[in-house]
């Protein structure tokens, strides 16, 4: 197992690899887990987020590289962490569900540490999220043009909060339309509505 750590300053260090001699010492579980205080030592949300990701992925034995793309991305509202490597595909899941769950856990850890509700942590595996966001923007652009032309509202398919946020922010400054989220829970959707003044 290998998790390459790239700190906020860009320094790189490699986590200790598990012993490859085939012997397994049942009495030494401390070699698997990081010290409990690791996240508490973080001075910034970005450091706390990257430490939380590293601890989780080391625990599950994922062979990946973890790096910080941005300490505070204006669009996402917090740190953006990239995950790449041989096991990274397993972290996406069907329609990004595993990635979404991992991101939720990391974000909860960071919010608890800094007691700020508005910190958003974004995880991207093999640029999956970036491709997804680009696809959502293209779709939102097409639908917004159609709404403007026909004067009729269009409701999109249900999607997670992070996807809805991409669409709301992308269309926020678009003239002639407005967006709102409708529905409840996992059935919540974005509605694109003609803005009749």
Phi, psi and omega in degrees: 000137182219122171238111179277129182259128171241116185285176179301329180276356177095356178291148184239133174220153182253134179295148179301136179277153176292151181299134183258014184274001177087344179279141179232119181265105181296338184273007184234059180292342181295342179287345181270324186259148174280163178299140183300335184276002187303313182287325182296336181281350183293138180265340183228159176303323180296316179295317179297320181295314183291325177294320179296316178299314181299316181296317181296313184288328174294321181296321180275355177076031181283135178267088185215164170254136179243126180219154181267116178282316182210134178288328175208102180272128183297324183288314182278335180087023180176195182290149175240126183242131178262138177234124180221152177143177185304325183264005187295328180300329179293340184273354180274306181078178181293123180054029176079014184295319180293317177299318179299318180293316178299316179298319179299316180297312181297316180298321178297319178298315182294317180296323178294320181293320185254358176052042177235122182286336188267004176287128176242128177253132178245128175251137178231124181254117179051038179061021178301312183296321179298316178296320179297316180295319177299318179295319179296319179295319178298316179295317180297322179296314179298314182292320179297320177298319179294318178298318179297320182287319186269337184074015180245142178290149175230132178255127181278172179292158177302142179207159181291163183305321182295323178290319178298321180299318178303315182291314179302313182292321181295321184264003184303320183263005181287127180282145175089355178219164172216163180235151170210155177267136180230156180095185185226149174056226183288350179267006182292136185227163173263133175248129177257122193236138174295134183268097180265106181286000000 
